[in-house]
């Protein structure tokens, strides 16, 4: 599945995957814009693109640490992203834009 996602998003630029969070982070030019965990694609969200995920009732990526639920700034991509490359590119493009905005605000490699 990871390879299929990377191939589908290749028109955005060279997508690389690195192991992290028990899954794989998706990167373009060193900037993380997505995450694949348990065969689910999650994309970077911020105040600009989060309303689209919220309207589609798509959950944030969470994990457990020391008995607490931690939510990261990634949300589950719509199922259509795995079926339609144009849909995937649209949502992933918005996620990459969110990662770029975050990098500008924090000066870091958005996670």
C-alpha positions, 0 to 999 in steps of 0.5 A: 500500500505504501508504494502505491500511495507514493506512486500516486503522489509522485506528480507532486514531486519525489515522495519518500517514506521514512519509518516513524510513529509505528508507520511511515512518514511521507516527505517531499523535499524533507517536509513531512506532509503525510503518514501511513499507519496501519494501512491508513493514509493520514494527511497534514492538517492546519486551521486552513484545511482542517474544516474539509476533514471535519466536514467529512467526519474524518478523524485525526491521527492519535496514539497512546503514550503513558495512558494518554491519547495524543493527537497529531496534526494529521487526519485520515484521508478520504477513502477516495484518495486510495481510489482516484489519483486526482482526488489524492493529489488534491488532498495531498497538495492541500496537506503539503501546503499546510506543512509549508505554512507550518514550516514558515510559522515554526521554522521547523520540518513540520511533524 
